């Protein structure tokens, strides 16, 4: 399998690294297909897009026709020898109207069905961050529609792989709660990079930089957070302030005591008496991931986080998306 090149930060292109377990998971899907849609969620910036694009390469090597779309970035990959498929994806990606993102999301499924009609025997459709493009209210319907490619194909086929990836907990948790009521998708979690894999990425960055231990404590293995720090010349205060302004902290006085405890141990938000409104706001803003599953490998796409690591803000049931998010809340509390 050829390792893809990725634009990591301004002026820095890196080769895909780590995620060995995540790649093995895709190999398992490639070998037998997916019975249900695989819904992969995890912290924003943890590397889902890089993993999906590398997965497209792997699936092509396994003989799959592959359609990958990222509507928000107007991006697509089409490993398929059907000119109509490539043409329609290119036109949708180039469109400048407000519905271009929805078109790309819809085309992933429409063109997968079209390919099966044309007697393609192995099809993979990978949809990246589509829920934000189509709206959370349409998430369940989209997954059910994607499942129809597997359950009610327009022609005979040998194998199909269907994957949807989303940031945070399904974009605020609403979509996951809805989808968990049905048997349309298998929910899988992808976490930030493991320490070993993150070190590989860290070592690819040129120039002066803080020690690996410092970089790890600041990011918790989140590659996007590492890229942001690099682009800002490792100015932690600047990066944290940018995180602060993304949240509406006008409610800090109301739940100050809960937040003061949560920055030390996120699992306090799991307690039965924890305020639901506070939890929902933090999930909606992608500050925390709530209801982490057991660390059983089959529940995770790649290596799971530790059971608890307060240094990087990970608890048994709740975790800060990155230590920078936790630090943003801590600093906001100090300013009230």
C-alpha positions, 0 to 999 in steps of 0.5 A: 500500500502506497503511503499518501502525502498530506499537507500538514501545515503551512509549508509542511507536507508529510507522509501518512504515519501510524494508525496501523490498527486503523489500517488493519480494521479497514483490511478486515472490512475489505476482506468481507465487506461491511454488513452495516454502515461504519460510523466513525466519530472522535475528536475534531482534528484527530486524523479521521480525514487522513485515515479515510484517504489512506483507506481509499488507497488500501481499498483500491489495492484490494480491488475496490472501486472507491468513492470518497467525498468531503463536502465541506472541503469540496474534496473527492477521490474517485478510484473508478474507471467510469467517466460519468462518476468522475465527471459528476464529482468534479462538477459538484466540487467545482460548483460555487452555489450554496448547495454544492456540499449537499450535492457532493454528499448525495453523489457519494451514494448515488454514484455508488449505486450507479457503479453497481448498476454498471456491474462493478463488483466491489464498491467502497463509499467513504463520506467524510464530515457529511453531517455538517454539510447536510444538517444534523436532522438529516444524519439518520436518513443519510446513513439509512440511505447509505445502508441501502447500497448494501441491503438493496443494491441495484445489481449483484455485487461481491462486496461493499464497504460503507464508512461515514466519519464525523467530528466530535460525538456525531456533531453535538451528540444528536445524530448518535443518539438517534442512530443508536436506536436503529441497526443502520450503523456500527458506531466506532470511535477513533481517538487521537494518535498513540504516543508512539505514532504521534512521536513519528509525526512530531519528528517530521516537523522541521525547525526548533520545537519544544520537547516531545514530552511538552508537545504531547502534554499540550496536544494529547496526540491530536495532529491538528492541534500539533499543526496549529501550534507549529503554525503559531510558532509554538505560542501556546497562549495564542492558540488557547485564546483562539479556542476560548473565542470559539465557545460562549462562556457566558454561563461560567458563573452558573456552573463554575464549580463543576467546570473547576472540577472537570478541568482536573477530572473530566469524569465528574461530568459523568456523575448522575447529578452533573448538569445536562445543559453544561454537558450538552454545551461542551459536547456541542462545541466539541470541547469534550467527548462524552460516553467513551466506550470500554477500551475493548479493541473491537469498539475502536477503529485504532488504538483506544486512549488510556482508561484515565490520564489526567495529564492529557484530560482523559477520563474513563467515560469523558475526555477533553478533546485536547489538553488545549480545550481544557486549558481554554476553559481553565483560562476562561474561568480565571478571567471571570 
